[in-house]
Amino acid sequence: MKISVVLGVCLALASAGRAQNAPATAAAAGQSSAANKASLTGQGKIDPAKEADIHKLLELVGTKAIVSQTMDSMSKSIKPLLTNSLPPGDYREKLVDLFFAEFTAKADVNRLLDLAVPVYDRSFSHQEIRGLIEFYQTPLGQKAIATLPKLTAELQEQGRKWGEQVGRDCMVEVLGEHPELAEALTAAQKKTQAAK
């Protein structure tokens, strides 16, 4: 059960990272067949000219690299969670390493990025896609492409630190207000250490 939750978090983080950092791209992968795209997305055929412009936009903003970077970062942060979700034993490290090797081999970024095309098709008109392409070709658009991933990473790190501090403060307050819980926690920690 814990493994399912961790894998669900992996997929959600990949999606969130892709959405926060930039649109997704499949341009470098070449054109997939229309049937394959329809089966991946559940969508019908997209106007070929609009689809080409969506791919152009996605390539222009460098999303493939951002998604790959996000997936690598996600794997590194999820690995300890997955490891800790499994019962202790000599097998655990090897199982987790083999899982991530298999996941990395099967997690084709280009297939994932193909999913973005129908989302952009539904979210933006062809004229809006062309407007975004035009904007991202300007100096300000190029600055946005270069700056936003760094800005987002910095804000995420600040948010992480802030969240950790708020979490620590809340736990101290709760334990201070409920000494019976503090005693129960201490007893549980001693029991866990004695079992090791």
Z-matrix of the N, CA and C atoms (Angstrom, degrees):
N
C 1 1.448
C 2 1.528 1 110.60
N 3 1.348 2 115.95 1 -45.74
C 4 1.461 3 118.96 2 179.65
C 5 1.528 4 111.00 3 -61.12
N 6 1.342 5 116.87 4 -37.31
C 7 1.465 6 120.68 5 -179.82
C 8 1.516 7 109.70 6 -62.53
N 9 1.330 8 118.03 7 -40.50
C 10 1.469 9 121.36 8 178.45
C 11 1.512 10 110.83 9 -61.30
N 12 1.330 11 115.93 10 -41.35
C 13 1.465 12 119.83 11 179.11
C 14 1.513 13 110.42 12 -64.28
N 15 1.327 14 116.73 13 -44.96
C 16 1.472 15 120.41 14 -179.95
C 17 1.520 16 110.62 15 -62.31
N 18 1.331 17 117.62 16 -43.56
C 19 1.460 18 120.06 17 179.17
C 20 1.521 19 110.62 18 -65.16
N 21 1.322 20 117.25 19 -38.51
C 22 1.464 21 120.50 20 176.37
C 23 1.519 22 110.73 21 -61.18
N 24 1.327 23 116.19 22 -41.35
C 25 1.465 24 120.77 23 177.30
C 26 1.525 25 109.92 24 -63.23
N 27 1.341 26 116.96 25 -40.82
C 28 1.475 27 120.72 26 178.09
C 29 1.521 28 110.59 27 -55.86
N 30 1.322 29 115.90 28 -49.88
C 31 1.454 30 119.90 29 -178.19
C 32 1.522 31 111.62 30 -66.13
N 33 1.326 32 116.61 31 -40.08
C 34 1.456 33 119.51 32 179.11
C 35 1.524 34 111.26 33 -64.99
N 36 1.325 35 116.92 34 -40.67
C 37 1.463 36 119.90 35 178.31
C 38 1.515 37 111.70 36 -65.12
N 39 1.292 38 115.88 37 -39.47
C 40 1.468 39 118.70 38 177.39
C 41 1.514 40 110.06 39 -60.90
N 42 1.308 41 116.48 40 -43.56
C 43 1.461 42 120.41 41 179.70
C 44 1.513 43 111.04 42 -66.24
N 45 1.340 44 115.62 43 -44.29
C 46 1.458 45 118.97 44 -178.79
C 47 1.517 46 110.98 45 -64.94
N 48 1.326 47 116.67 46 -42.99
C 49 1.462 48 119.92 47 178.87
C 50 1.507 49 111.46 48 -61.24
N 51 1.313 50 116.63 49 -42.12
C 52 1.463 51 120.54 50 179.51
C 53 1.517 52 109.42 51 -64.29
N 54 1.317 53 118.37 52 -43.52
C 55 1.457 54 121.27 53 -176.77
C 56 1.517 55 111.12 54 -69.71
N 57 1.340 56 117.74 55 -37.15
C 58 1.460 57 120.24 56 -177.69
C 59 1.520 58 112.30 57 -75.56
N 60 1.290 59 117.70 58 -37.50
C 61 1.450 60 120.14 59 -172.08
C 62 1.513 61 114.65 60 -85.30
N 63 1.319 62 118.00 61 -40.02
C 64 1.457 63 120.02 62 -179.08
C 65 1.514 64 109.66 63 179.06
N 66 1.310 65 117.71 64 167.20
C 67 1.459 66 119.90 65 174.70
C 68 1.524 67 110.46 66 -66.53
N 69 1.304 68 116.85 67 158.55
C 70 1.463 69 120.96 68 -178.01
C 71 1.521 70 111.00 69 -88.13
N 72 1.353 71 116.68 70 154.92
C 73 1.458 72 120.11 71 -179.85
C 74 1.509 73 112.21 72 -132.14
N 75 1.309 74 115.13 73 144.78
C 76 1.459 75 120.61 74 173.52
C 77 1.510 76 109.74 75 -126.28
N 78 1.315 77 117.00 76 10.35
C 79 1.459 78 120.88 77 -174.60
C 80 1.520 79 112.18 78 -60.08
N 81 1.331 80 116.94 79 -39.65
C 82 1.459 81 118.87 80 -177.38
C 83 1.520 82 112.21 81 -68.18
N 84 1.315 83 116.57 82 -20.38
C 85 1.461 84 120.04 83 -179.06
C 86 1.511 85 112.29 84 -80.56
N 87 1.325 86 117.60 85 -11.63
C 88 1.455 87 120.30 86 -175.34
C 89 1.509 88 109.57 87 85.67
N 90 1.299 89 116.38 88 -178.55
C 91 1.451 90 121.23 89 -177.01
C 92 1.516 91 110.19 90 -84.36
N 93 1.325 92 117.03 91 126.06
C 94 1.465 93 121.44 92 172.50
C 95 1.505 94 107.22 93 -83.76
N 96 1.316 95 116.17 94 163.55
C 97 1.461 96 118.55 95 178.25
C 98 1.514 97 109.84 96 -69.24
N 99 1.336 98 117.03 97 151.65
C 100 1.461 99 121.55 98 179.68
C 101 1.523 100 110.27 99 -60.95
N 102 1.319 101 117.92 100 -37.34
C 103 1.467 102 120.81 101 179.73
C 104 1.521 103 110.78 102 -65.37
N 105 1.327 104 117.17 103 -40.68
C 106 1.456 105 120.91 104 179.25
C 107 1.517 106 110.32 105 -64.13
N 108 1.337 107 117.14 106 -44.59
C 109 1.454 108 120.72 107 178.98
C 110 1.512 109 111.03 108 -63.33
N 111 1.303 110 117.01 109 -42.68
C 112 1.459 111 120.10 110 179.88
C 113 1.519 112 110.51 111 -63.31
N 114 1.335 113 117.92 112 -39.82
C 115 1.462 114 119.66 113 179.76
C 116 1.521 115 111.25 114 -70.00
N 117 1.324 116 118.34 115 -33.54
C 118 1.455 117 121.27 116 178.54
C 119 1.512 118 111.92 117 -69.71
N 120 1.312 119 117.01 118 -37.58
C 121 1.449 120 121.08 119 -170.42
C 122 1.510 121 114.71 120 -107.47
N 123 1.311 122 117.16 121 -16.12
C 124 1.457 123 119.84 122 -176.26
C 125 1.516 124 111.72 123 74.24
N 126 1.313 125 117.57 124 13.91
C 127 1.456 126 122.75 125 -176.94
C 128 1.518 127 110.12 126 -107.02
N 129 1.323 128 114.49 127 158.42
C 130 1.456 129 120.45 128 173.50
C 131 1.512 130 110.06 129 -80.94
N 132 1.310 131 115.63 130 -168.76
C 133 1.463 132 123.04 131 -178.81
C 134 1.532 133 110.54 132 -68.09
N 135 1.312 134 115.14 133 137.34
C 136 1.468 135 122.52 134 176.43
C 137 1.515 136 107.19 135 -98.35
N 138 1.316 137 117.00 136 145.20
C 139 1.468 138 121.56 137 176.81
C 140 1.537 139 107.93 138 -51.00
N 141 1.335 140 117.81 139 122.74
C 142 1.473 141 120.82 140 -175.47
C 143 1.531 142 113.46 141 -56.81
N 144 1.324 143 117.83 142 -37.77
C 145 1.472 144 119.52 143 -179.89
C 146 1.533 145 110.45 144 -67.20
N 147 1.332 146 116.36 145 -40.97
C 148 1.462 147 120.06 146 178.42
C 149 1.524 148 110.27 147 -67.37
N 150 1.331 149 116.64 148 -41.87
C 151 1.463 150 120.29 149 178.78
C 152 1.528 151 110.71 150 -60.42
N 153 1.310 152 116.81 151 -42.30
C 154 1.471 153 120.58 152 178.44
C 155 1.523 154 110.44 153 -61.95
N 156 1.344 155 116.82 154 -40.99
C 157 1.458 156 119.75 155 178.45
C 158 1.528 157 111.59 156 -68.31
N 159 1.326 158 117.51 157 -35.69
C 160 1.466 159 119.68 158 176.13
C 161 1.526 160 109.26 159 -62.36
N 162 1.332 161 116.58 160 -46.53
C 163 1.468 162 119.86 161 177.02
C 164 1.526 163 111.07 162 -59.40
N 165 1.331 164 117.02 163 -39.64
C 166 1.466 165 120.81 164 178.99
C 167 1.526 166 110.20 165 -62.86
N 168 1.323 167 116.38 166 -44.36
C 169 1.469 168 120.95 167 178.68
C 170 1.526 169 110.20 168 -61.67
N 171 1.313 170 116.24 169 -47.19
C 172 1.454 171 120.39 170 -177.84
C 173 1.526 172 112.16 171 -63.87
N 174 1.323 173 116.17 172 -37.56
C 175 1.463 174 119.83 173 176.54
C 176 1.531 175 110.27 174 -68.98
N 177 1.310 176 116.08 175 -40.94
C 178 1.464 177 121.52 176 -177.92
C 179 1.531 178 111.74 177 -58.76
N 180 1.319 179 116.88 178 -39.68
C 181 1.461 180 119.39 179 -177.45
C 182 1.531 181 113.13 180 -87.24
N 183 1.347 182 117.97 181 -0.88
C 184 1.460 183 121.58 182 173.14
C 185 1.511 184 114.64 183 69.99
N 186 1.310 185 116.20 184 36.67
C 187 1.452 186 120.14 185 -173.45
C 188 1.518 187 114.01 186 -68.91
N 189 1.305 188 118.72 187 -33.05
C 190 1.469 189 120.10 188 -177.84
C 191 1.526 190 110.35 189 -57.34
N 192 1.308 191 116.77 190 -44.79
C 193 1.464 192 120.53 191 179.27
C 194 1.522 193 111.06 192 -65.03
N 195 1.325 194 116.14 193 -39.44
C 196 1.465 195 119.94 194 -179.86
C 197 1.530 196 110.54 195 -65.95
N 198 1.328 197 117.17 196 -43.09
C 199 1.460 198 120.41 197 179.56
C 200 1.529 199 109.91 198 -64.94
N 201 1.316 200 117.96 199 -42.48
C 202 1.473 201 121.04 200 178.38
C 203 1.526 202 110.46 201 -60.81
N 204 1.323 203 116.01 202 -44.75
C 205 1.462 204 121.12 203 179.20
C 206 1.525 205 110.16 204 -63.04
N 207 1.331 206 117.31 205 -42.15
C 208 1.460 207 121.59 206 180.00
C 209 1.522 208 110.42 207 -63.80
N 210 1.330 209 116.76 208 -42.71
C 211 1.461 210 120.17 209 179.77
C 212 1.528 211 111.11 210 -65.41
N 213 1.329 212 118.17 211 -39.66
C 214 1.464 213 121.13 212 177.67
C 215 1.525 214 110.62 213 -63.58
N 216 1.329 215 115.78 214 -45.80
C 217 1.456 216 121.09 215 179.40
C 218 1.523 217 110.72 216 -62.57
N 219 1.334 218 115.60 217 -42.57
C 220 1.455 219 121.11 218 179.67
C 221 1.528 220 110.19 219 -61.72
N 222 1.327 221 117.04 220 -44.03
C 223 1.462 222 120.76 221 -179.92
C 224 1.525 223 110.65 222 -59.78
N 225 1.319 224 117.11 223 -43.05
C 226 1.466 225 120.71 224 -179.79
C 227 1.524 226 111.70 225 -64.62
N 228 1.330 227 117.25 226 -37.80
C 229 1.460 228 119.22 227 -178.75
C 230 1.526 229 112.36 228 -80.01
N 231 1.324 230 117.58 229 -27.50
C 232 1.461 231 121.27 230 -178.70
C 233 1.528 232 111.40 231 -83.05
N 234 1.321 233 117.94 232 -26.65
C 235 1.460 234 120.89 233 -175.64
C 236 1.530 235 112.65 234 -53.77
N 237 1.343 236 119.78 235 -47.44
C 238 1.472 237 118.59 236 178.47
C 239 1.536 238 112.46 237 -64.52
N 240 1.322 239 117.31 238 -34.74
C 241 1.467 240 119.81 239 178.50
C 242 1.525 241 110.72 240 -64.38
N 243 1.326 242 116.14 241 -43.95
C 244 1.457 243 120.05 242 179.00
C 245 1.526 244 109.99 243 -64.39
N 246 1.324 245 116.67 244 -44.44
C 247 1.462 246 121.10 245 179.44
C 248 1.523 247 110.40 246 -57.90
N 249 1.321 248 116.55 247 -47.16
C 250 1.464 249 120.58 248 -177.72
C 251 1.522 250 112.98 249 -72.25
N 252 1.324 251 118.14 250 -17.31
C 253 1.463 252 120.50 251 178.99
C 254 1.526 253 111.94 252 -80.30
N 255 1.340 254 116.42 253 -13.17
C 256 1.467 255 121.48 254 179.98
C 257 1.525 256 110.04 255 -96.26
N 258 1.336 257 117.13 256 148.10
C 259 1.470 258 119.10 257 176.83
C 260 1.532 259 110.26 258 -60.57
N 261 1.332 260 116.84 259 144.73
C 262 1.465 261 119.97 260 179.88
C 263 1.529 262 111.48 261 -59.77
N 264 1.320 263 114.88 262 150.64
C 265 1.454 264 120.71 263 177.15
C 266 1.505 265 110.32 264 162.98
N 267 1.338 266 115.54 265 164.48
C 268 1.463 267 120.97 266 -178.88
C 269 1.524 268 112.65 267 -63.85
N 270 1.319 269 117.21 268 -24.82
C 271 1.464 270 122.72 269 -176.65
C 272 1.528 271 112.85 270 -72.52
N 273 1.335 272 116.37 271 -25.87
C 274 1.465 273 122.18 272 -164.52
C 275 1.523 274 113.60 273 -58.19
N 276 1.316 275 117.96 274 -50.44
C 277 1.472 276 120.60 275 -176.53
C 278 1.529 277 110.85 276 -62.08
N 279 1.344 278 115.85 277 -42.77
C 280 1.464 279 119.52 278 -179.65
C 281 1.526 280 110.40 279 -64.91
N 282 1.345 281 117.17 280 -43.03
C 283 1.462 282 121.18 281 179.35
C 284 1.527 283 111.01 282 -59.90
N 285 1.315 284 116.93 283 -46.36
C 286 1.469 285 120.81 284 -178.84
C 287 1.530 286 110.07 285 -65.29
N 288 1.333 287 117.82 286 -43.21
C 289 1.466 288 120.53 287 178.60
C 290 1.529 289 111.28 288 -61.46
N 291 1.336 290 116.56 289 -44.25
C 292 1.465 291 120.06 290 178.87
C 293 1.524 292 111.31 291 -65.96
N 294 1.339 293 116.53 292 -38.47
C 295 1.460 294 119.66 293 177.47
C 296 1.526 295 110.58 294 -59.93
N 297 1.327 296 117.37 295 -48.46
C 298 1.465 297 119.94 296 -177.96
C 299 1.526 298 111.44 297 -68.01
N 300 1.313 299 117.94 298 -33.09
C 301 1.466 300 119.89 299 175.46
C 302 1.526 301 109.69 300 -63.82
N 303 1.333 302 116.92 301 -44.67
C 304 1.466 303 121.30 302 179.17
C 305 1.532 304 110.88 303 -66.24
N 306 1.325 305 116.31 304 -43.60
C 307 1.459 306 121.18 305 -179.82
C 308 1.522 307 110.68 306 -61.42
N 309 1.333 308 116.15 307 -44.81
C 310 1.467 309 121.03 308 179.91
C 311 1.524 310 110.82 309 -62.85
N 312 1.323 311 116.85 310 -39.76
C 313 1.465 312 120.52 311 179.71
C 314 1.528 313 111.55 312 -66.45
N 315 1.317 314 117.20 313 -35.50
C 316 1.464 315 120.79 314 -176.06
C 317 1.524 316 113.98 315 -92.57
N 318 1.320 317 116.98 316 -19.73
C 319 1.461 318 120.54 317 -177.03
C 320 1.531 319 109.39 318 -82.19
N 321 1.320 320 115.71 319 75.11
C 322 1.458 321 122.27 320 -179.26
C 323 1.528 322 109.38 321 -71.58
N 324 1.313 323 115.69 322 111.44
C 325 1.459 324 121.47 323 -178.29
C 326 1.531 325 111.04 324 -56.53
N 327 1.322 326 116.80 325 -38.14
C 328 1.466 327 119.69 326 -178.37
C 329 1.525 328 112.10 327 -63.61
N 330 1.328 329 116.93 328 -39.27
C 331 1.472 330 119.11 329 177.04
C 332 1.516 331 110.31 330 -65.97
N 333 1.314 332 116.71 331 -41.18
C 334 1.459 333 120.54 332 177.70
C 335 1.525 334 110.34 333 -61.59
N 336 1.310 335 115.51 334 -42.28
C 337 1.461 336 120.04 335 -177.24
C 338 1.530 337 112.46 336 -69.31
N 339 1.329 338 117.21 337 -27.90
C 340 1.467 339 119.65 338 175.76
C 341 1.532 340 111.60 339 -58.44
N 342 1.318 341 115.82 340 -26.75
C 343 1.465 342 120.02 341 -179.86
C 344 1.532 343 112.16 342 -66.77
N 345 1.322 344 117.05 343 -20.91
C 346 1.467 345 120.43 344 -178.19
C 347 1.528 346 112.26 345 -73.91
N 348 1.322 347 117.81 346 -29.31
C 349 1.469 348 120.70 347 -174.47
C 350 1.521 349 112.15 348 -57.69
N 351 1.337 350 120.78 349 -52.22
C 352 1.462 351 118.82 350 179.73
C 353 1.534 352 113.07 351 -67.60
N 354 1.314 353 117.05 352 -26.68
C 355 1.470 354 119.55 353 176.79
C 356 1.523 355 109.53 354 -66.46
N 357 1.324 356 115.89 355 -45.57
C 358 1.466 357 119.28 356 176.11
C 359 1.516 358 110.93 357 -65.65
N 360 1.317 359 117.60 358 -36.34
C 361 1.458 360 121.50 359 177.77
C 362 1.523 361 110.52 360 -60.18
N 363 1.332 362 116.87 361 -43.21
C 364 1.471 363 120.62 362 179.34
C 365 1.521 364 112.59 363 -73.95
N 366 1.326 365 116.77 364 -31.54
C 367 1.466 366 121.13 365 -172.10
C 368 1.519 367 114.34 366 -87.37
N 369 1.325 368 117.43 367 -26.90
C 370 1.458 369 121.32 368 -175.47
C 371 1.521 370 110.06 369 -131.50
N 372 1.323 371 114.73 370 141.48
C 373 1.471 372 118.59 371 172.35
C 374 1.523 373 108.02 372 -73.44
N 375 1.323 374 115.74 373 166.73
C 376 1.461 375 119.44 374 178.40
C 377 1.529 376 109.77 375 -61.57
N 378 1.316 377 116.50 376 -39.16
C 379 1.468 378 120.63 377 178.83
C 380 1.536 379 110.40 378 -62.41
N 381 1.316 380 117.45 379 -40.46
C 382 1.470 381 120.50 380 178.96
C 383 1.532 382 111.01 381 -66.83
N 384 1.325 383 117.14 382 -39.83
C 385 1.476 384 120.25 383 176.50
C 386 1.526 385 109.40 384 -59.07
N 387 1.328 386 116.35 385 -45.44
C 388 1.474 387 120.01 386 178.52
C 389 1.526 388 110.72 387 -62.71
N 390 1.338 389 117.18 388 -37.85
C 391 1.467 390 120.77 389 177.54
C 392 1.521 391 111.76 390 -63.86
N 393 1.337 392 116.44 391 -40.16
C 394 1.462 393 120.10 392 177.08
C 395 1.528 394 110.82 393 -65.00
N 396 1.322 395 116.60 394 -41.70
C 397 1.471 396 119.81 395 176.95
C 398 1.530 397 109.56 396 -59.31
N 399 1.316 398 115.25 397 -46.27
C 400 1.469 399 120.00 398 179.91
C 401 1.527 400 110.52 399 -59.81
N 402 1.350 401 116.77 400 -45.08
C 403 1.461 402 120.23 401 179.99
C 404 1.523 403 111.30 402 -62.32
N 405 1.331 404 117.14 403 -47.81
C 406 1.464 405 119.97 404 -175.78
C 407 1.522 406 113.11 405 -69.52
N 408 1.327 407 117.75 406 -10.03
C 409 1.450 408 120.74 407 174.61
C 410 1.530 409 111.85 408 -89.44
N 411 1.336 410 117.58 409 -8.93
C 412 1.465 411 121.45 410 178.27
C 413 1.524 412 109.76 411 -80.33
N 414 1.346 413 117.67 412 164.12
C 415 1.472 414 119.36 413 175.92
C 416 1.538 415 112.30 414 -58.10
N 417 1.342 416 117.66 415 -40.52
C 418 1.464 417 120.04 416 178.60
C 419 1.531 418 110.69 417 -65.38
N 420 1.310 419 117.30 418 -41.48
C 421 1.458 420 121.06 419 177.51
C 422 1.514 421 111.68 420 -61.93
N 423 1.350 422 116.31 421 -42.49
C 424 1.458 423 120.29 422 177.85
C 425 1.529 424 111.09 423 -64.92
N 426 1.337 425 116.14 424 -37.12
C 427 1.470 426 119.56 425 176.68
C 428 1.521 427 109.81 426 -65.33
N 429 1.332 428 117.76 427 -41.42
C 430 1.458 429 121.24 428 178.24
C 431 1.527 430 110.38 429 -60.47
N 432 1.325 431 116.99 430 -44.06
C 433 1.463 432 121.04 431 179.02
C 434 1.527 433 110.52 432 -60.11
N 435 1.314 434 116.72 433 -42.90
C 436 1.470 435 121.30 434 -177.40
C 437 1.526 436 111.93 435 -74.63
N 438 1.329 437 117.51 436 -34.44
C 439 1.461 438 121.77 437 -171.18
C 440 1.524 439 114.23 438 -90.43
N 441 1.315 440 117.72 439 -39.17
C 442 1.460 441 120.02 440 -172.15
C 443 1.533 442 114.59 441 -60.01
N 444 1.323 443 121.26 442 -40.68
C 445 1.475 444 118.19 443 177.23
C 446 1.532 445 112.75 444 -61.61
N 447 1.345 446 117.28 445 -41.37
C 448 1.465 447 120.54 446 178.33
C 449 1.520 448 110.53 447 -66.01
N 450 1.330 449 116.07 448 -43.53
C 451 1.451 450 121.48 449 179.13
C 452 1.526 451 110.32 450 -61.54
N 453 1.319 452 116.72 451 -44.44
C 454 1.465 453 121.25 452 179.54
C 455 1.522 454 110.73 453 -63.00
N 456 1.342 455 117.64 454 -43.46
C 457 1.463 456 121.02 455 179.42
C 458 1.525 457 110.55 456 -62.60
N 459 1.324 458 116.93 457 -41.61
C 460 1.460 459 120.64 458 179.43
C 461 1.528 460 110.82 459 -64.79
N 462 1.327 461 116.52 460 -43.61
C 463 1.469 462 119.97 461 178.25
C 464 1.521 463 111.42 462 -65.26
N 465 1.339 464 117.90 463 -38.35
C 466 1.459 465 120.75 464 177.64
C 467 1.522 466 110.75 465 -63.49
N 468 1.326 467 117.52 466 -41.83
C 469 1.462 468 120.83 467 179.07
C 470 1.521 469 111.07 468 -65.18
N 471 1.332 470 117.12 469 -43.70
C 472 1.458 471 119.97 470 176.95
C 473 1.522 472 110.89 471 -62.15
N 474 1.336 473 116.26 472 -41.03
C 475 1.460 474 120.67 473 177.80
C 476 1.516 475 112.11 474 -64.13
N 477 1.343 476 116.69 475 -39.21
C 478 1.463 477 120.66 476 177.78
C 479 1.517 478 110.94 477 -62.04
N 480 1.337 479 116.89 478 -47.73
C 481 1.466 480 121.13 479 -179.83
C 482 1.523 481 110.72 480 -62.63
N 483 1.328 482 116.71 481 -44.03
C 484 1.457 483 121.29 482 178.85
C 485 1.530 484 110.34 483 -61.00
N 486 1.339 485 116.75 484 -45.70
C 487 1.463 486 121.25 485 179.96
C 488 1.519 487 112.25 486 -62.10
N 489 1.340 488 116.78 487 -40.12
C 490 1.463 489 119.95 488 177.66
C 491 1.524 490 110.87 489 -62.87
N 492 1.327 491 116.72 490 -43.14
C 493 1.463 492 120.44 491 -179.45
C 494 1.529 493 110.75 492 -65.47
N 495 1.330 494 117.17 493 -45.22
C 496 1.467 495 120.40 494 177.79
C 497 1.522 496 109.69 495 -60.64
N 498 1.322 497 117.28 496 -41.66
C 499 1.460 498 121.34 497 178.35
C 500 1.512 499 112.43 498 -60.98
N 501 1.348 500 116.66 499 -46.00
C 502 1.470 501 120.26 500 178.03
C 503 1.521 502 110.51 501 -61.31
N 504 1.346 503 116.44 502 -46.57
C 505 1.462 504 120.53 503 -179.32
C 506 1.524 505 111.62 504 -60.21
N 507 1.336 506 116.51 505 -41.86
C 508 1.468 507 120.45 506 -179.69
C 509 1.522 508 110.81 507 -65.57
N 510 1.338 509 117.48 508 -41.29
C 511 1.463 510 120.35 509 -179.84
C 512 1.523 511 110.28 510 -64.88
N 513 1.331 512 117.52 511 -42.21
C 514 1.465 513 120.94 512 178.26
C 515 1.527 514 109.88 513 -61.02
N 516 1.329 515 116.99 514 -44.10
C 517 1.468 516 120.46 515 179.39
C 518 1.524 517 111.69 516 -63.62
N 519 1.322 518 117.30 517 -46.14
C 520 1.469 519 120.83 518 -178.84
C 521 1.525 520 110.19 519 -62.28
N 522 1.333 521 116.87 520 -45.91
C 523 1.459 522 119.88 521 179.43
C 524 1.525 523 111.73 522 -66.18
N 525 1.330 524 117.32 523 -33.53
C 526 1.465 525 120.97 524 176.47
C 527 1.520 526 112.22 525 -68.83
N 528 1.325 527 116.48 526 -36.38
C 529 1.466 528 121.06 527 -179.94
C 530 1.529 529 112.39 528 -79.94
N 531 1.326 530 117.30 529 -19.61
C 532 1.467 531 122.31 530 -177.12
C 533 1.528 532 109.43 531 -130.97
N 534 1.342 533 117.22 532 78.69
C 535 1.466 534 119.89 533 -177.17
C 536 1.528 535 113.32 534 -60.23
N 537 1.337 536 117.06 535 -26.44
C 538 1.473 537 119.30 536 178.34
C 539 1.528 538 110.77 537 -65.16
N 540 1.335 539 117.61 538 -34.15
C 541 1.455 540 121.29 539 176.79
C 542 1.525 541 110.84 540 -72.36
N 543 1.335 542 116.46 541 -37.05
C 544 1.470 543 120.20 542 177.03
C 545 1.524 544 109.97 543 -62.85
N 546 1.333 545 116.92 544 -41.36
C 547 1.464 546 120.77 545 178.14
C 548 1.525 547 110.62 546 -65.70
N 549 1.327 548 117.13 547 -42.59
C 550 1.468 549 121.03 548 179.20
C 551 1.526 550 110.66 549 -63.09
N 552 1.322 551 117.56 550 -39.60
C 553 1.463 552 121.82 551 177.98
C 554 1.518 553 110.81 552 -63.55
N 555 1.327 554 116.46 553 -45.88
C 556 1.462 555 120.69 554 179.29
C 557 1.527 556 110.66 555 -61.31
N 558 1.319 557 116.87 556 -42.54
C 559 1.468 558 120.95 557 179.16
C 560 1.533 559 110.78 558 -63.95
N 561 1.320 560 117.27 559 -41.51
C 562 1.471 561 120.99 560 179.41
C 563 1.521 562 110.86 561 -64.79
N 564 1.342 563 116.85 562 -39.91
C 565 1.460 564 120.44 563 178.94
C 566 1.523 565 110.75 564 -64.30
N 567 1.351 566 116.85 565 -42.18
C 568 1.465 567 120.51 566 179.24
C 569 1.525 568 110.81 567 -64.90
N 570 1.334 569 116.72 568 -39.23
C 571 1.466 570 121.65 569 179.46
C 572 1.524 571 110.68 570 -64.53
N 573 1.348 572 116.67 571 -41.30
C 574 1.460 573 121.48 572 178.91
C 575 1.520 574 111.20 573 -65.24
N 576 1.339 575 116.37 574 -42.16
C 577 1.465 576 120.50 575 179.92
C 578 1.524 577 111.50 576 -67.63
N 579 1.324 578 116.60 577 -36.55
C 580 1.466 579 120.74 578 179.15
C 581 1.536 580 110.75 579 -67.62
N 582 1.338 581 116.49 580 -32.56
C 583 1.462 582 120.40 581 -179.49
C 584 1.524 583 112.57 582 -71.66
N 585 1.308 584 116.54 583 -20.59
C 586 1.476 585 120.90 584 -179.09
C 587 1.463 586 108.19 585 -80.92
